[in-house]
Amino acid sequence: MATPLTIAELKEVARRRVPKMFFDYADSGAWTEGTYKANEADFAAIKLRQRVLVDMTNRSLESTMIGEKVSMPVALSPTGLTGMQHADGEILAAQAAEVAGVPFTLSTMSVCSIEDVAAHTIKPFWFQLYVMKDREFVKSLINRARAAGCSALVVTLDLQILGQRHKDIRNGLSTPPKFIPKHIWQVATRPRWAFEMLGTKRRSFGNIVGHAQGVGDLSSLSSWTAEQFDPRLSWDDVAWIKEQWGGKLILKGILDAEDAAMAAETGADAIIVSNHGGRQLDGAASSISVLPEIVKAVGDRIEVHVDGGIRSGQDVLKALCLGAQGTYIGRPFLYGIGAYGKRGVTMALDIIRNELDITMALCGKRDIRDVGPELLHHRLPVVATEPARPSQ
Ligand SMILES: Cc1cc2nc3c(=O)[nH]c(=O)nc-3n(C[C@H](O)[C@H](O)[C@H](O)COP(=O)(O)O)c2cc1C
């Protein structure tokens, strides 16, 4: 097959290489998947202004996110079970991000542990924290992230309880696979995936098994995770986490201007405008549609980042024009890793970088730090006009 030129093409390769239950885990949203779809569709509806006869030489995509230099303002989102899209997935994605000069965020629910990723990378990465009821375990995760040299803690706020994802329920998703006949078939028809998975020891939740109290083996793991997300999580907990961590803090999962204003009061360094990629509250607004009101609500009190539905460099540009200082990609890099491992993550980042660069140029800008709403069309989409009626 020819080298993929778009994220959509990478996705199709991943579909053929990753067992269905894990591919579906990535390619799914909650309930009707309405918000999942809206995240992408609302980006597509935004139109760009084409400019001509401006100097397009010497372009730069370099910027900063929470004060860290980035080669382009696109980080990798924290995603659970990345090591099930491809053997050692988190380590490979972190290495690809490192070479590309963009931040990698490791999920609490990763397969490779914090220590494992740190041992296989050179630059600091970011760690995403799910706040569990077991606060001693939360403390230990924070301490482990600090000891591993993580340069930011990303606290996820929008998963106090788990949204219902029908594909996962129907697939009987579990880690590692339970090996009911359906799963055996799914794995047997993906021999490359299976072969690589046999070659690694990393096949469970590396940050949890052997670390959380009462989770020494896999049989105790599923009940522990189901019970551990904390439905009582509050703004006081955010203050407690900030104190425990003491470093750069990012609050992920803000979708409302009032919540954004409260987040700005916490003294955190950034918020991520996010609906968890449409995996939590189905029926919630798309991330990009609420970005402008959130940027307005917080002013320059806190840095604003956004994720959800970014599938191209054009989407990145649109988000930056609407006031985001940084963006994140989840599924695009997951499709990359499922398709070709580390090389696939590099491909995903290269595709986005190239699109971002060319689009910025054709909109008449040379420096990504200079883009703003003036690059966007504010006209309504053209509606098909009715044929003129003869006057009576
Ligand atoms: C398969 C998958 C697993 C995810 N796991 C986590 C997670 O462990 N922690 C978290 O904060 N967000 C998680 N997310 C949400 C992402 O961090 C991010 O918000 C979302 O993927 C962005 O949307 P996009 O996939 O359209 O780019 C996950 C998303 C996907 C697709």
The ligand as an SDF file (V2000), in Angstrom:
LIG
                    3D

 31 33  0  0  0  0  0  0  0  0999 V2000
   -8.5180    5.2690   23.0840 C   0  0  0  0  0  0  0  0  0  0  0  0
   -8.5370    6.4950   23.9370 C   0  0  0  0  0  0  0  0  0  0  0  0
   -8.1480    6.4130   25.2580 C   0  0  0  0  0  0  0  0  0  0  0  0
   -8.1500    7.5640   26.0520 C   0  0  0  0  0  0  0  0  0  0  0  0
   -7.6910    7.4880   27.3390 N   0  0  0  0  0  0  0  0  0  0  0  0
   -7.5900    8.6180   28.0760 C   0  0  0  0  0  0  0  0  0  0  0  0
   -6.9790    8.5790   29.3480 C   0  0  0  0  0  0  0  0  0  0  0  0
   -6.5170    7.5390   29.8130 O   0  0  0  0  0  0  0  0  0  0  0  0
   -6.9100    9.7440   30.0420 N   0  0  0  0  0  0  0  0  0  0  0  0
   -7.4070   10.9290   29.5530 C   0  0  0  0  0  0  0  0  0  0  0  0
   -7.3270   11.9610   30.2120 O   0  0  0  0  0  0  0  0  0  0  0  0
   -7.9640   10.9800   28.3220 N   0  0  0  0  0  0  0  0  0  0  0  0
   -8.0560    9.8600   27.5780 C   0  0  0  0  0  0  0  0  0  0  0  0
   -8.5800    9.9350   26.3250 N   0  0  0  0  0  0  0  0  0  0  0  0
   -8.9990   11.2280   25.7710 C   0  0  0  0  0  0  0  0  0  0  0  0
   -7.8110   11.9070   25.0790 C   0  0  0  0  0  0  0  0  0  0  0  0
   -6.8470   12.3170   26.0100 O   0  0  0  0  0  0  0  0  0  0  0  0
   -8.2450   13.1440   24.2840 C   0  0  0  0  0  0  0  0  0  0  0  0
   -9.0060   13.9820   25.1100 O   0  0  0  0  0  0  0  0  0  0  0  0
   -9.0400   12.7920   23.0290 C   0  0  0  0  0  0  0  0  0  0  0  0
   -8.5790   11.6020   22.4510 O   0  0  0  0  0  0  0  0  0  0  0  0
   -8.9340   13.9360   22.0200 C   0  0  0  0  0  0  0  0  0  0  0  0
   -9.7290   13.6980   20.9130 O   0  0  0  0  0  0  0  0  0  0  0  0
   -9.1940   13.0700   19.5270 P   0  0  0  0  0  0  0  0  0  0  0  0
   -8.9780   11.6230   19.7720 O   0  0  0  0  0  0  0  0  0  0  0  0
  -10.3270   13.3530   18.6060 O   0  0  0  0  0  0  0  0  0  0  0  0
   -7.9200   13.7840   19.1610 O   0  0  0  0  0  0  0  0  0  0  0  0
   -8.5940    8.7940   25.5160 C   0  0  0  0  0  0  0  0  0  0  0  0
   -8.9850    8.8680   24.1760 C   0  0  0  0  0  0  0  0  0  0  0  0
   -8.9530    7.7300   23.3860 C   0  0  0  0  0  0  0  0  0  0  0  0
   -9.3620    7.8380   21.9440 C   0  0  0  0  0  0  0  0  0  0  0  0
  1  2  1  0
  2  3  1  0
  2 30  2  0
  3  4  2  0
  4  5  1  0
  4 28  1  0
  5  6  2  0
  6  7  1  0
  6 13  1  0
  7  8  2  0
  7  9  1  0
  9 10  1  0
 10 11  2  0
 10 12  1  0
 12 13  2  0
 13 14  1  0
 14 15  1  0
 14 28  1  0
 15 16  1  0
 16 17  1  0
 16 18  1  0
 18 19  1  0
 18 20  1  0
 20 21  1  0
 20 22  1  0
 22 23  1  0
 23 24  1  0
 24 25  2  0
 24 26  1  0
 24 27  1  0
 28 29  2  0
 29 30  1  0
 30 31  1  0
M  END
$$$$
